[in-house]
């Protein structure tokens, strides 16, 4: 898939402590068919001078997910929680009145969120160019 200047995307962060998180960004320019300059919509430069820009490889970029309106979530449902300026994939493990306790496998954390901070988890299938609603992908080497 190719992206164009101005496209709204999400960028995967694979660094320790951020694995599995996606951060909203815009495509600023194309460097090659494998690399783009993105400007994050929620992250700023270390010196505070403005929005963070960086070169990102296409394998870490996905289109902005389609919006799916959800007023509630079920136990064991895969969700994305908006926290720390990005979207983090987790699973609903408990309903706490108007909040949902979400477990994040990558960190082991369990945090409660209102429905307004959650969205339906979707996986981007770059081969077919479609969004797939479903479960959290299994880590390689893990069995169910």
N, C-alpha and C positions, 0 to 999 in steps of 0.2 A: 504494500500500500504506500502511496506517496501522499505527502502533506503539502499544503500551500500556505504562503504568508497569511497570517490572520486566523488560521484554523485553531479552534479550541481543542486542546488535547489534555491528556494526563500523562505524567512522566513517572515511571517506576523507579523507586530508590532501592538499591540492593545493598547499601552499606549496613554494617552492623548497627543494630538498634533501630533501623528504618526498614528492614526487609519486609516486603509485601505492601509497602505504602505507595500511594499514588498522589502526586501533587499537581493541581491545576496549572496549566501554562498555555501560552499562545505560541504558535510558530512565528518566528521573526524572519528567518530566511533559510534557504536550502544551501548546504555546503556541498553535498554530493547526494547520490541516491541512497546513501547509508547514514548520513549525518545532517543534523539540523541545528540551528540556533533557536533556543526557546527562551521565552521570558516568563518566569513564574508569576502567577497572579497573587500568591499568598506568601512567597518567600522574598526576603530583601537581601541585598549585598551585605557582607560582613561589616562594612563601614557605614551602613545605613543610607548610602547615597541614592538608592532607588531599588526597583525590582531586580531580583537576581536573574542574570542571563547566563546561559552556559551552552556548550556544544553537547548534544545528546545523540547517541546512535539510535537508529530507527527501531531496533529491537527493544528499546526501553520506552517507546512512545505508543500510545493508543489513542484513538479518537475519544472525545468526551462521551461518556455513556449516555444512552437515551434516558430520558427522565421517566421513571415509573412511579406513579403516585401510590404511596402506601400509608394507611392510617394505623396499621398495627402489624406486628410480626409474630411468628409462631416459634415455639421452642425448637431448637436445633436448626433454625433457619440461618442461612449464611447472609450476613449483612456487611455493609461498609459503614464504618463510624467516622464522622468528621471530627478530628482532634489533631492538635499540633500542626495546624495549617495544611493537613492532607487527609486523604481517605485511607483507612486501615481496615483490612478484611478480618472479620471475626464471626463468631457464632453465638446466637442468642441461647443462653443457658438458663435464664430465669426471668419471669415477668414480675416486676416490683411495682404494682399499681400502674402508674402512668409512665414508668421507665422500664428499660430492658437491660438486664445484666448481660454483657457481652464478654466472651472469652476470646483472647487473642493468642492463637497457638504459637506465633513467632516469639512472643515475649512471656507468655504464661500469665499475663495480667487479666484481671476481671474488673470491668468498669461499667457502671450504670449510666445509660444515656436516655434522654427523652426521644420520642419518635422523630422530632424535628432534626436531630443530629445523625439519623440513620438513613440509609437508602438500601434498596434491594441490590444484593451483590450480583454483578454480571461479569462474565469472563469474555474477553475479546478473542475471537477466533480469526487471526490474521489470514489464514489460508483461505477461508471462505468469505472473509470480510463481514462477519455478523457477530452480534452480541448473543451470548448464551446465558440464560438464567439458570443457576444451578448451585451445586454444592461447592465448597472450597476445594480447590485442587489438592490432591494428596501429595505429600513430599515424596520424592524419589527414595525408594528403599523402605518406606513404611507400608505396613499391611493394615487393612481395615479389620 
